[in-house]
Amino acid sequence: DDTASVVVLMYMAKYFIDFEASQFKQEIISVGCINERGDEFQSLVQPSDKKITSFITSLTGITKDMIENANTADVVFADFWDWISEDDEFWN
C-alpha cells in the first residue's frame, strides 16, 4: 500500500529519534527525540540488570549512577507516546 509508505516517511522526516543501548543485553538506556520545530524529549532508561560498562560510559557519557533512579522502559515509552500525542501536527 503506497499510502502507508508515504505516512511512514512523513513521520520519519518529522521526528528524529536516538536510542542508546547497553552493551551485552542490548537494552535501551536512553531515548532522545527532536521534532522539526526543535521540541525535545529525552529520558534515561533503567536496564533490568542496572549495569553500564565502562565502554558504554565512554561512548555515551551515561554512567551507572545516572540510570540508578531512571524509569523503566515501559514508563519511558508511555511518557514518549504522551509527548508525541500532544503534538497537534502529529494527528493532522
N, C-alpha and C positions, 0 to 999 in steps of 0.2 A: 504494500500500500504506500504510494508516494506521499500521501498526506502525512502519515506517521513520520516518515523520514524528514520532512520539512519541519515539523513541530520539534523533533528532537534536535535538529541542527539550530533552530532558533533559540532554544533554551541553552544549548551548549555555548552559543555566542553571547548569551546574556549573563550567565553566571560562570565564574572561573573558580573551580574547586580544587583544593590541595589537601591531600592526606599525607600524614607521616605515619609510619608503622614501626612496630618493634622488630627486632632482628630475627629471632628464631621462630616465634609463634606467628609472626606477621599479623599482629593485631594492630588496629588503628589506635594511635596515641595522640593524634591531633587532627582537627578538622578546621580548615580555613576556607573562606569563600568571600569573593568580592563581586559585586554586580557592576554593570556598566556605568551606573551613577556614582560609584565609589562607596556604596554602603558595604560594610564588612560584618562578617560573622567569624568568630574564632573561638575555639574551645579545645582544651586538652581533654584527653580521654584516659581513664584509668584502665590499663590492661589487667586481665584476670590474675596474672601472676605478679603484678606490680614490679616487674623487672625491666630496667632500662640498662642496656650495655654501654660501656664507655664509647664504643664505636658509634652507637646511635646518638649519644650525647654530643660527640664531636661533629657528627654530621648535621644534626638538627638543632642543637643547643638545648634540647629537652632533657631534664635531669629526673632522677627518681623522686627527689623532693618536690619537684613541680607537679608530678602526677599523683602524688600521695593522696591529696584531697580532691582530685578531679572527679567528675561524674563518670558513671559507667556509660558505655556506648549507647545503650537504649535511651538513657536520659539525654545525652548529647544529640542524638539523631532526632529525637522528638523536639528538642529545642530548635534544631536546624530547620526542621519542617515548619515549625511555627514561624520562624524568621522569614522563610521563603513565602509562606502562606499569607503573611501580612502585606506582601508586595502586590498592590493592585494591578501592576503591569503584568505580573505573572499569569493572571487569570484573563487578561484581555487578548 
